[in-house]
Amino acid sequence: MKKEKLLLLTHINILLNQESRTVNRKLLLFQNIFGKYTCKNLTVHY
């Protein structure tokens, strides 16, 4: 039971990490395209 729970948590954690990487990539892309206009107003929290 404990092992299953741990595996599930690990899987969720991996999914979250992948999701945040995707978000970061999109943010970087956004900054590259609109950077000169929005960089002053854009704050990224990690």
PDB file of N, H, CA, C and O in Angstrom:
ATOM      1  N   MET A   1       0.821  -1.199   0.000  1.00  0.00           N
ATOM      2  CA  MET A   1       0.000   0.000   0.000  1.00  0.00           C
ATOM      3  C   MET A   1       0.859   1.254   0.000  1.00  0.00           C
ATOM      4  O   MET A   1       0.654   2.169  -0.798  1.00  0.00           O
ATOM      5  N   LYS A   2       1.831   1.279   0.917  1.00  0.00           N
ATOM      6  H   LYS A   2       1.998   0.536   1.566  1.00  0.00           H
ATOM      7  CA  LYS A   2       2.708   2.453   0.987  1.00  0.00           C
ATOM      8  C   LYS A   2       3.501   2.630  -0.302  1.00  0.00           C
ATOM      9  O   LYS A   2       3.675   3.747  -0.790  1.00  0.00           O
ATOM     10  N   LYS A   3       3.975   1.525  -0.840  1.00  0.00           N
ATOM     11  H   LYS A   3       3.834   0.618  -0.444  1.00  0.00           H
ATOM     12  CA  LYS A   3       4.784   1.578  -2.057  1.00  0.00           C
ATOM     13  C   LYS A   3       3.969   2.141  -3.219  1.00  0.00           C
ATOM     14  O   LYS A   3       4.470   2.944  -4.005  1.00  0.00           O
ATOM     15  N   GLU A   4       2.703   1.712  -3.321  1.00  0.00           N
ATOM     16  H   GLU A   4       2.296   1.060  -2.682  1.00  0.00           H
ATOM     17  CA  GLU A   4       1.830   2.194  -4.385  1.00  0.00           C
ATOM     18  C   GLU A   4       1.621   3.698  -4.274  1.00  0.00           C
ATOM     19  O   GLU A   4       1.653   4.426  -5.266  1.00  0.00           O
ATOM     20  N   LYS A   5       1.405   4.143  -3.034  1.00  0.00           N
ATOM     21  H   LYS A   5       1.378   3.551  -2.229  1.00  0.00           H
ATOM     22  CA  LYS A   5       1.193   5.571  -2.805  1.00  0.00           C
ATOM     23  C   LYS A   5       2.431   6.372  -3.209  1.00  0.00           C
ATOM     24  O   LYS A   5       2.335   7.430  -3.831  1.00  0.00           O
ATOM     25  N   LEU A   6       3.597   5.834  -2.838  1.00  0.00           N
ATOM     26  H   LEU A   6       3.675   4.975  -2.333  1.00  0.00           H
ATOM     27  CA  LEU A   6       4.853   6.496  -3.163  1.00  0.00           C
ATOM     28  C   LEU A   6       5.052   6.590  -4.671  1.00  0.00           C
ATOM     29  O   LEU A   6       5.464   7.627  -5.188  1.00  0.00           O
ATOM     30  N   LEU A   7       4.752   5.485  -5.378  1.00  0.00           N
ATOM     31  H   LEU A   7       4.417   4.642  -4.958  1.00  0.00           H
ATOM     32  CA  LEU A   7       4.876   5.474  -6.834  1.00  0.00           C
ATOM     33  C   LEU A   7       3.947   6.501  -7.466  1.00  0.00           C
ATOM     34  O   LEU A   7       4.323   7.197  -8.409  1.00  0.00           O
ATOM     35  N   LEU A   8       2.727   6.589  -6.935  1.00  0.00           N
ATOM     36  H   LEU A   8       2.421   6.023  -6.169  1.00  0.00           H
ATOM     37  CA  LEU A   8       1.760   7.544  -7.454  1.00  0.00           C
ATOM     38  C   LEU A   8       2.263   8.969  -7.252  1.00  0.00           C
ATOM     39  O   LEU A   8       2.193   9.790  -8.166  1.00  0.00           O
ATOM     40  N   LEU A   9       2.763   9.260  -6.067  1.00  0.00           N
ATOM     41  H   LEU A   9       2.820   8.593  -5.324  1.00  0.00           H
ATOM     42  CA  LEU A   9       3.291  10.587  -5.767  1.00  0.00           C
ATOM     43  C   LEU A   9       4.469  10.922  -6.677  1.00  0.00           C
ATOM     44  O   LEU A   9       4.583  12.045  -7.167  1.00  0.00           O
ATOM     45  N   THR A  10       5.335   9.952  -6.896  1.00  0.00           N
ATOM     46  H   THR A  10       5.242   9.040  -6.498  1.00  0.00           H
ATOM     47  CA  THR A  10       6.483  10.153  -7.777  1.00  0.00           C
ATOM     48  C   THR A  10       6.021  10.466  -9.191  1.00  0.00           C
ATOM     49  O   THR A  10       6.562  11.352  -9.852  1.00  0.00           O
ATOM     50  N   HIS A  11       5.008   9.724  -9.649  1.00  0.00           N
ATOM     51  H   HIS A  11       4.569   9.004  -9.112  1.00  0.00           H
ATOM     52  CA  HIS A  11       4.477   9.927 -10.997  1.00  0.00           C
ATOM     53  C   HIS A  11       3.878  11.320 -11.132  1.00  0.00           C
ATOM     54  O   HIS A  11       4.117  12.009 -12.124  1.00  0.00           O
ATOM     55  N   ILE A  12       3.095  11.736 -10.133  1.00  0.00           N
ATOM     56  H   ILE A  12       2.900  11.176  -9.327  1.00  0.00           H
ATOM     57  CA  ILE A  12       2.492  13.072 -10.142  1.00  0.00           C
ATOM     58  C   ILE A  12       3.588  14.131 -10.166  1.00  0.00           C
ATOM     59  O   ILE A  12       3.506  15.112 -10.905  1.00  0.00           O
ATOM     60  N   ASN A  13       4.619  13.916  -9.344  1.00  0.00           N
ATOM     61  H   ASN A  13       4.686  13.119  -8.744  1.00  0.00           H
ATOM     62  CA  ASN A  13       5.729  14.860  -9.279  1.00  0.00           C
ATOM     63  C   ASN A  13       6.416  15.013 -10.636  1.00  0.00           C
ATOM     64  O   ASN A  13       6.736  16.125 -11.059  1.00  0.00           O
ATOM     65  N   ILE A  14       6.640  13.877 -11.316  1.00  0.00           N
ATOM     66  H   ILE A  14       6.380  12.975 -10.973  1.00  0.00           H
ATOM     67  CA  ILE A  14       7.259  13.900 -12.649  1.00  0.00           C
ATOM     68  C   ILE A  14       6.382  14.674 -13.624  1.00  0.00           C
ATOM     69  O   ILE A  14       6.876  15.497 -14.395  1.00  0.00           O
ATOM     70  N   LEU A  15       5.074  14.405 -13.587  1.00  0.00           N
ATOM     71  H   LEU A  15       4.673  13.737 -12.961  1.00  0.00           H
ATOM     72  CA  LEU A  15       4.150  15.115 -14.472  1.00  0.00           C
ATOM     73  C   LEU A  15       4.185  16.614 -14.213  1.00  0.00           C
ATOM     74  O   LEU A  15       4.193  17.412 -15.151  1.00  0.00           O
ATOM     75  N   LEU A  16       4.205  16.997 -12.938  1.00  0.00           N
ATOM     76  H   LEU A  16       4.199  16.349 -12.176  1.00  0.00           H
ATOM     77  CA  LEU A  16       4.250  18.418 -12.586  1.00  0.00           C
ATOM     78  C   LEU A  16       5.541  19.056 -13.094  1.00  0.00           C
ATOM     79  O   LEU A  16       5.531  20.173 -13.609  1.00  0.00           O
ATOM     80  N   ASN A  17       6.654  18.332 -12.942  1.00  0.00           N
ATOM     81  H   ASN A  17       6.662  17.424 -12.523  1.00  0.00           H
ATOM     82  CA  ASN A  17       7.930  18.845 -13.414  1.00  0.00           C
ATOM     83  C   ASN A  17       7.919  19.053 -14.922  1.00  0.00           C
ATOM     84  O   ASN A  17       8.406  20.069 -15.419  1.00  0.00           O
ATOM     85  N   GLN A  18       7.358  18.079 -15.652  1.00  0.00           N
ATOM     86  H   GLN A  18       6.963  17.254 -15.248  1.00  0.00           H
ATOM     87  CA  GLN A  18       7.279  18.207 -17.106  1.00  0.00           C
ATOM     88  C   GLN A  18       6.410  19.394 -17.482  1.00  0.00           C
ATOM     89  O   GLN A  18       6.740  20.149 -18.397  1.00  0.00           O
ATOM     90  N   GLU A  19       5.286  19.561 -16.768  1.00  0.00           N
ATOM     91  H   GLU A  19       5.018  18.948 -16.025  1.00  0.00           H
ATOM     92  CA  GLU A  19       4.361  20.655 -17.031  1.00  0.00           C
ATOM     93  C   GLU A  19       5.053  21.998 -16.809  1.00  0.00           C
ATOM     94  O   GLU A  19       4.923  22.909 -17.627  1.00  0.00           O
ATOM     95  N   SER A  20       5.789  22.120 -15.701  1.00  0.00           N
ATOM     96  H   SER A  20       5.894  21.380 -15.037  1.00  0.00           H
ATOM     97  CA  SER A  20       6.435  23.391 -15.405  1.00  0.00           C
ATOM     98  C   SER A  20       7.528  23.695 -16.425  1.00  0.00           C
ATOM     99  O   SER A  20       7.755  24.855 -16.766  1.00  0.00           O
ATOM    100  N   ARG A  21       8.207  22.653 -16.914  1.00  0.00           N
ATOM    101  H   ARG A  21       8.022  21.710 -16.637  1.00  0.00           H
ATOM    102  CA  ARG A  21       9.203  22.867 -17.967  1.00  0.00           C
ATOM    103  C   ARG A  21       8.532  23.388 -19.226  1.00  0.00           C
ATOM    104  O   ARG A  21       9.055  24.286 -19.886  1.00  0.00           O
ATOM    105  N   THR A  22       7.373  22.829 -19.561  1.00  0.00           N
ATOM    106  H   THR A  22       6.948  22.100 -19.025  1.00  0.00           H
ATOM    107  CA  THR A  22       6.640  23.272 -20.740  1.00  0.00           C
ATOM    108  C   THR A  22       6.231  24.728 -20.580  1.00  0.00           C
ATOM    109  O   THR A  22       6.357  25.522 -21.512  1.00  0.00           O
ATOM    110  N   VAL A  23       5.742  25.075 -19.396  1.00  0.00           N
ATOM    111  H   VAL A  23       5.639  24.431 -18.639  1.00  0.00           H
ATOM    112  CA  VAL A  23       5.333  26.452 -19.112  1.00  0.00           C
ATOM    113  C   VAL A  23       6.531  27.384 -19.235  1.00  0.00           C
ATOM    114  O   VAL A  23       6.429  28.456 -19.832  1.00  0.00           O
ATOM    115  N   ASN A  24       7.665  26.977 -18.670  1.00  0.00           N
ATOM    116  H   ASN A  24       7.748  26.107 -18.185  1.00  0.00           H
ATOM    117  CA  ASN A  24       8.873  27.791 -18.758  1.00  0.00           C
ATOM    118  C   ASN A  24       9.284  28.012 -20.201  1.00  0.00           C
ATOM    119  O   ASN A  24       9.693  29.111 -20.576  1.00  0.00           O
ATOM    120  N   ARG A  25       9.175  26.951 -21.021  1.00  0.00           N
ATOM    121  H   ARG A  25       8.843  26.058 -20.716  1.00  0.00           H
ATOM    122  CA  ARG A  25       9.543  27.056 -22.429  1.00  0.00           C
ATOM    123  C   ARG A  25       8.629  28.054 -23.136  1.00  0.00           C
ATOM    124  O   ARG A  25       9.083  28.878 -23.930  1.00  0.00           O
ATOM    125  N   LYS A  26       7.320  27.964 -22.831  1.00  0.00           N
ATOM    126  H   LYS A  26       6.951  27.295 -22.186  1.00  0.00           H
ATOM    127  CA  LYS A  26       6.369  28.893 -23.442  1.00  0.00           C
ATOM    128  C   LYS A  26       6.653  30.315 -23.006  1.00  0.00           C
ATOM    129  O   LYS A  26       6.563  31.248 -23.804  1.00  0.00           O
ATOM    130  N   LEU A  27       7.000  30.482 -21.721  1.00  0.00           N
ATOM    131  H   LEU A  27       7.073  29.725 -21.072  1.00  0.00           H
ATOM    132  CA  LEU A  27       7.324  31.816 -21.214  1.00  0.00           C
ATOM    133  C   LEU A  27       8.558  32.374 -21.910  1.00  0.00           C
ATOM    134  O   LEU A  27       8.593  33.550 -22.274  1.00  0.00           O
ATOM    135  N   LEU A  28       9.571  31.530 -22.095  1.00  0.00           N
ATOM    136  H   LEU A  28       9.543  30.575 -21.800  1.00  0.00           H
ATOM    137  CA  LEU A  28      10.781  31.962 -22.784  1.00  0.00           C
ATOM    138  C   LEU A  28      10.467  32.372 -24.211  1.00  0.00           C
ATOM    139  O   LEU A  28      10.958  33.392 -24.696  1.00  0.00           O
ATOM    140  N   LEU A  29       9.647  31.571 -24.884  1.00  0.00           N
ATOM    141  H   LEU A  29       9.248  30.743 -24.491  1.00  0.00           H
ATOM    142  CA  LEU A  29       9.238  31.882 -26.243  1.00  0.00           C
ATOM    143  C   LEU A  29       8.504  33.212 -26.276  1.00  0.00           C
ATOM    144  O   LEU A  29       8.769  34.063 -27.124  1.00  0.00           O
ATOM    145  N   PHE A  30       7.574  33.376 -25.340  1.00  0.00           N
ATOM    146  H   PHE A  30       7.358  32.684 -24.651  1.00  0.00           H
ATOM    147  CA  PHE A  30       6.812  34.614 -25.226  1.00  0.00           C
ATOM    148  C   PHE A  30       7.750  35.797 -25.032  1.00  0.00           C
ATOM    149  O   PHE A  30       7.595  36.834 -25.678  1.00  0.00           O
ATOM    150  N   GLN A  31       8.733  35.638 -24.132  1.00  0.00           N
ATOM    151  H   GLN A  31       8.859  34.796 -23.607  1.00  0.00           H
ATOM    152  CA  GLN A  31       9.682  36.716 -23.860  1.00  0.00           C
ATOM    153  C   GLN A  31      10.538  37.023 -25.087  1.00  0.00           C
ATOM    154  O   GLN A  31      10.864  38.180 -25.350  1.00  0.00           O
ATOM    155  N   ASN A  32      10.899  35.982 -25.833  1.00  0.00           N
ATOM    156  H   ASN A  32      10.634  35.042 -25.620  1.00  0.00           H
ATOM    157  CA  ASN A  32      11.699  36.207 -27.034  1.00  0.00           C
ATOM    158  C   ASN A  32      10.932  37.009 -28.063  1.00  0.00           C
ATOM    159  O   ASN A  32      11.493  37.891 -28.714  1.00  0.00           O
ATOM    160  N   ILE A  33       9.626  36.703 -28.217  1.00  0.00           N
ATOM    161  H   ILE A  33       9.171  35.987 -27.689  1.00  0.00           H
ATOM    162  CA  ILE A  33       8.828  37.365 -29.234  1.00  0.00           C
ATOM    163  C   ILE A  33       8.434  38.776 -28.804  1.00  0.00           C
ATOM    164  O   ILE A  33       8.557  39.729 -29.572  1.00  0.00           O
ATOM    165  N   PHE A  34       7.955  38.893 -27.556  1.00  0.00           N
ATOM    166  H   PHE A  34       7.855  38.118 -26.932  1.00  0.00           H
ATOM    167  CA  PHE A  34       7.424  40.179 -27.114  1.00  0.00           C
ATOM    168  C   PHE A  34       8.336  40.875 -26.116  1.00  0.00           C
ATOM    169  O   PHE A  34       7.948  41.856 -25.481  1.00  0.00           O
ATOM    170  N   GLY A  35       9.560  40.353 -25.984  1.00  0.00           N
ATOM    171  H   GLY A  35       9.875  39.556 -26.499  1.00  0.00           H
ATOM    172  CA  GLY A  35      10.469  40.790 -24.933  1.00  0.00           C
ATOM    173  C   GLY A  35      10.637  42.283 -24.789  1.00  0.00           C
ATOM    174  O   GLY A  35      10.549  42.813 -23.681  1.00  0.00           O
ATOM    175  N   LYS A  36      10.880  42.979 -25.900  1.00  0.00           N
ATOM    176  H   LYS A  36      10.951  42.549 -26.800  1.00  0.00           H
ATOM    177  CA  LYS A  36      11.183  44.392 -25.771  1.00  0.00           C
ATOM    178  C   LYS A  36       9.998  45.200 -25.251  1.00  0.00           C
ATOM    179  O   LYS A  36      10.173  46.282 -24.691  1.00  0.00           O
ATOM    180  N   TYR A  37       8.786  44.663 -25.441  1.00  0.00           N
ATOM    181  H   TYR A  37       8.644  43.784 -25.896  1.00  0.00           H
ATOM    182  CA  TYR A  37       7.608  45.395 -24.989  1.00  0.00           C
ATOM    183  C   TYR A  37       7.196  45.026 -23.572  1.00  0.00           C
ATOM    184  O   TYR A  37       6.688  45.866 -22.830  1.00  0.00           O
ATOM    185  N   THR A  38       7.418  43.747 -23.190  1.00  0.00           N
ATOM    186  H   THR A  38       7.831  43.064 -23.794  1.00  0.00           H
ATOM    187  CA  THR A  38       6.821  43.282 -21.942  1.00  0.00           C
ATOM    188  C   THR A  38       7.815  42.941 -20.843  1.00  0.00           C
ATOM    189  O   THR A  38       7.402  42.726 -19.704  1.00  0.00           O
ATOM    190  N   CYS A  39       9.096  42.884 -21.136  1.00  0.00           N
ATOM    191  H   CYS A  39       9.432  43.059 -22.061  1.00  0.00           H
ATOM    192  CA  CYS A  39      10.074  42.426 -20.143  1.00  0.00           C
ATOM    193  C   CYS A  39       9.970  43.225 -18.844  1.00  0.00           C
ATOM    194  O   CYS A  39      10.074  42.661 -17.755  1.00  0.00           O
ATOM    195  N   LYS A  40       9.764  44.542 -18.961  1.00  0.00           N
ATOM    196  H   LYS A  40       9.679  45.000 -19.846  1.00  0.00           H
ATOM    197  CA  LYS A  40       9.692  45.367 -17.766  1.00  0.00           C
ATOM    198  C   LYS A  40       8.516  44.958 -16.883  1.00  0.00           C
ATOM    199  O   LYS A  40       8.594  45.052 -15.658  1.00  0.00           O
ATOM    200  N   ASN A  41       7.422  44.501 -17.507  1.00  0.00           N
ATOM    201  H   ASN A  41       7.358  44.424 -18.502  1.00  0.00           H
ATOM    202  CA  ASN A  41       6.207  44.195 -16.757  1.00  0.00           C
ATOM    203  C   ASN A  41       6.082  42.729 -16.383  1.00  0.00           C
ATOM    204  O   ASN A  41       5.217  42.370 -15.585  1.00  0.00           O
ATOM    205  N   LEU A  42       6.941  41.863 -16.953  1.00  0.00           N
ATOM    206  H   LEU A  42       7.644  42.154 -17.602  1.00  0.00           H
ATOM    207  CA  LEU A  42       6.796  40.425 -16.752  1.00  0.00           C
ATOM    208  C   LEU A  42       7.688  39.944 -15.617  1.00  0.00           C
ATOM    209  O   LEU A  42       8.909  40.099 -15.664  1.00  0.00           O
ATOM    210  N   THR A  43       7.072  39.362 -14.603  1.00  0.00           N
ATOM    211  H   THR A  43       6.081  39.236 -14.565  1.00  0.00           H
ATOM    212  CA  THR A  43       7.840  38.784 -13.502  1.00  0.00           C
ATOM    213  C   THR A  43       7.557  37.304 -13.430  1.00  0.00           C
ATOM    214  O   THR A  43       6.399  36.887 -13.410  1.00  0.00           O
ATOM    215  N   VAL A  44       8.614  36.501 -13.389  1.00  0.00           N
ATOM    216  H   VAL A  44       9.555  36.840 -13.405  1.00  0.00           H
ATOM    217  CA  VAL A  44       8.446  35.050 -13.334  1.00  0.00           C
ATOM    218  C   VAL A  44       8.786  34.578 -11.923  1.00  0.00           C
ATOM    219  O   VAL A  44       9.865  34.863 -11.402  1.00  0.00           O
ATOM    220  N   HIS A  45       7.851  33.853 -11.313  1.00  0.00           N
ATOM    221  H   HIS A  45       6.975  33.621 -11.736  1.00  0.00           H
ATOM    222  CA  HIS A  45       8.079  33.317  -9.965  1.00  0.00           C
ATOM    223  C   HIS A  45       8.421  31.846 -10.057  1.00  0.00           C
ATOM    224  O   HIS A  45       7.715  31.081 -10.714  1.00  0.00           O
ATOM    225  N   TYR A  46       9.486  31.450  -9.412  1.00  0.00           N
ATOM    226  H   TYR A  46      10.059  32.071  -8.878  1.00  0.00           H
ATOM    227  CA  TYR A  46       9.864  30.032  -9.412  1.00  0.00           C
ATOM    228  C   TYR A  46       9.574  29.421  -8.049  1.00  0.00           C
ATOM    229  O   TYR A  46       9.822  28.233  -7.840  1.00  0.00           O
TER     230      TYR A  46
END
